[in-house]
Amino acid sequence: MAKRTGTLVGIKERSHARALTELACEVTPAGEALLLVHVIELPDNTPLDAPLLASDRAAHQILRVAAQVAQKHGRKATTRSLRAHHAGKALLEELKDGKIALAVLGFHHGRNLRELLAGTTHQYLARRAPCRLLLDIPPRK
């Protein structure tokens, strides 16, 4: 079995891009790359190739901020924007395909109806991820 290396940073919101990428830079061994990922999560009835200019622009901005942080820390980083009906499944595929050693994910305290009914991306990955997960939970305001 191939050795897992590198860190996937799952970034949902622009406000988390800087902190999550800095955390990943701190905990990832020197010389290992970062994979910066944003998932555009679409409703089940929306085609994955539907034109979503605002969402695509937002994803680009989120990943640009994260890439700048990685560069500032002297880290090699690849960015990837994904479209999926379920963010957890999309991230799980990235973890498996990329042979990732660690996934750094953010957490938000607010829950929407879908998360209450189906569970969160973190819960999904906690049960299935082939690597360690580091969950950054900010203090409650």
C-alpha positions as CSV (number, residue, x, y, z in Angstrom):
1,M,0.0,0.0,0.0
2,A,1.3,3.4,-0.9
3,K,2.2,5.8,1.9
4,R,-0.2,8.6,2.4
5,T,1.2,12.1,2.3
6,G,0.0,15.6,2.1
7,T,-2.9,17.5,3.6
8,L,-6.3,18.2,2.2
9,V,-7.8,21.5,3.4
10,G,-11.6,21.5,3.0
11,I,-12.7,25.2,2.9
12,K,-16.4,25.9,2.9
13,E,-16.4,29.7,3.4
14,R,-14.0,32.5,2.5
15,S,-14.0,33.6,6.2
16,H,-12.3,30.2,7.1
17,A,-9.8,30.1,4.2
18,R,-7.0,31.9,6.0
19,A,-7.3,30.2,9.4
20,L,-7.7,26.6,8.0
21,T,-4.8,27.0,5.6
22,E,-2.5,28.4,8.4
23,L,-3.5,25.5,10.6
24,A,-2.7,23.0,7.8
25,C,0.7,24.7,7.3
26,E,1.5,24.3,11.0
27,V,0.6,20.6,11.2
28,T,1.8,19.3,7.8
29,P,5.4,18.1,7.7
30,A,7.8,20.3,5.8
31,G,8.0,19.3,2.1
32,E,4.5,17.8,2.0
33,A,2.0,19.5,-0.3
34,L,-1.4,21.0,0.5
35,L,-4.6,20.3,-1.6
36,L,-7.0,23.2,-1.1
37,V,-10.5,22.1,-1.9
38,H,-13.8,23.9,-2.0
39,V,-17.0,22.0,-2.8
40,I,-19.9,23.7,-4.4
41,E,-22.8,21.7,-3.0
42,L,-25.8,21.6,-5.2
43,P,-29.4,20.4,-4.6
44,D,-30.0,16.8,-5.8
45,N,-32.2,18.0,-8.7
46,T,-29.5,20.5,-10.0
47,P,-27.2,19.1,-12.7
48,L,-23.6,19.3,-11.7
49,D,-22.7,21.1,-15.0
50,A,-25.3,23.8,-14.5
51,P,-24.0,27.3,-15.1
52,L,-23.3,28.8,-11.7
53,L,-21.2,31.9,-12.3
54,A,-21.6,33.4,-8.8
55,S,-20.7,30.1,-7.1
56,D,-17.7,29.5,-9.4
57,R,-16.5,33.1,-8.7
58,A,-16.9,32.6,-5.0
59,A,-15.0,29.3,-5.1
60,H,-12.2,30.9,-7.0
61,Q,-11.9,33.7,-4.4
62,I,-11.9,31.2,-1.5
63,L,-9.2,29.2,-3.1
64,R,-7.1,32.2,-4.1
65,V,-7.0,33.4,-0.4
66,A,-6.0,29.9,0.7
67,A,-3.3,29.6,-2.0
68,Q,-1.8,33.0,-1.0
69,V,-1.6,31.9,2.6
70,A,0.1,28.6,1.6
71,Q,2.6,30.5,-0.6
72,K,3.3,32.9,2.3
73,H,4.3,29.9,4.4
74,G,6.4,28.5,1.6
75,R,4.1,25.6,0.9
76,K,3.4,23.9,-2.4
77,A,-0.4,24.0,-2.9
78,T,-2.9,22.8,-5.5
79,T,-6.4,24.2,-5.6
80,R,-9.5,22.3,-6.6
81,S,-13.1,23.4,-6.9
82,L,-15.6,20.5,-7.0
83,R,-19.3,20.4,-7.7
84,A,-21.3,17.7,-5.9
85,H,-24.7,16.9,-4.5
86,H,-23.0,15.8,-1.2
87,A,-19.8,17.5,0.0
88,G,-18.8,14.6,2.2
89,K,-18.8,12.1,-0.7
90,A,-16.8,14.5,-2.9
91,L,-14.2,15.1,-0.2
92,L,-14.0,11.3,0.5
93,E,-13.2,10.6,-3.1
94,E,-10.4,13.3,-3.0
95,L,-9.0,11.7,0.2
96,K,-9.0,8.3,-1.4
97,D,-7.7,9.3,-4.8
98,G,-5.1,11.6,-3.5
99,K,-3.7,9.2,-0.9
100,I,-4.0,12.1,1.6
101,A,-2.6,11.6,5.2
102,L,-4.6,14.4,6.9
103,A,-7.7,16.4,6.2
104,V,-8.2,19.8,7.9
105,L,-11.8,20.9,8.0
106,G,-13.6,23.8,9.5
107,F,-16.8,23.8,11.5
108,H,-19.7,26.2,11.8
109,H,-22.0,26.2,14.8
110,G,-25.1,27.1,12.8
111,R,-26.9,24.1,11.3
112,N,-29.3,24.1,8.4
113,L,-32.2,21.7,7.9
114,R,-30.3,19.4,5.6
115,E,-27.6,19.0,8.2
116,L,-30.1,18.3,10.9
117,L,-31.8,15.6,8.8
118,A,-28.8,14.0,6.9
119,G,-25.9,14.8,9.2
120,T,-22.9,16.9,8.5
121,T,-19.9,16.5,6.2
122,H,-17.8,16.0,9.3
123,Q,-19.9,13.2,10.6
124,Y,-19.9,11.5,7.1
125,L,-16.1,11.7,6.9
126,A,-15.5,10.7,10.5
127,R,-17.2,7.3,9.7
128,R,-15.4,6.8,6.3
129,A,-12.2,8.7,5.9
130,P,-9.1,6.7,5.2
131,C,-6.9,9.2,7.0
132,R,-6.8,11.4,10.1
133,L,-9.2,14.4,10.4
134,L,-8.4,17.6,12.1
135,L,-11.5,19.6,12.9
136,D,-11.0,23.3,13.7
137,I,-13.9,24.4,15.9
138,P,-14.1,28.1,16.7
139,P,-15.4,29.3,20.1
140,R,-19.1,29.8,20.3
141,K,-20.0,33.5,20.2
